[in-house]
């Protein structure tokens, strides 16, 4: 009696091992195909990293519902600005396996998406008027520029208030100082600047922004988003 039970247990163990192996192989193939698809769709210089969470993967395929899919890439373009270290987290992805791999006609939808990316300071400076430069100053963002005030050219510095405005970043000058004299920002011909970032990849939208030593870190999010299209 013991031998048949032992043989049954061995057979079950072998089946479990085979199932796990097939499941992990399948998820690796799917991740690679999604990576290729996203790289082609957004003309990325390198393939993004893709991770499909949840075990087992094959039961998600059968249901057409995937718990979480993470996509990250070192660089991606948005409105001509190079974003660094984009990381997007999609939750509640609905699609058949063929749709997920780009073989169907329907779009792939996620219930919710969040993420982040970094906009280098140099990329922001390039979209400001000539002679206007920015750099971090502790928890603030400092702007330096030469301005002609009352016919005299002066060296000016100011800190900025950062915010998300519509589909871009809004930089508003505050605490203006020119040649050691504090002045109201109204003396400047322009005291606010908009940096468009509407064409974010993966159909994400701007949600927040804050200063880091390496640049402006933007938070992105979306609901009921078509994160990839066939």
Beta strands, then each sheet from edge to edge (+ up, - down):
strand 1: 49-52
strand 2: 65-78
strand 3: 81-94
strand 4: 108-119
strand 5: 133-137
strand 6: 140-149
strand 7: 152-165
strand 8: 168-178
strand 9: 181-183
strand 10: 192-196
strand 11: 205-212
strand 12: 215-228
sheet 1: 1+ 2- 3+ 4- 12+ 11-
sheet 2: 5+ 6- 7+ 8- 9+
sheet 3: 5+ 6- 7+ 8- 10+
end
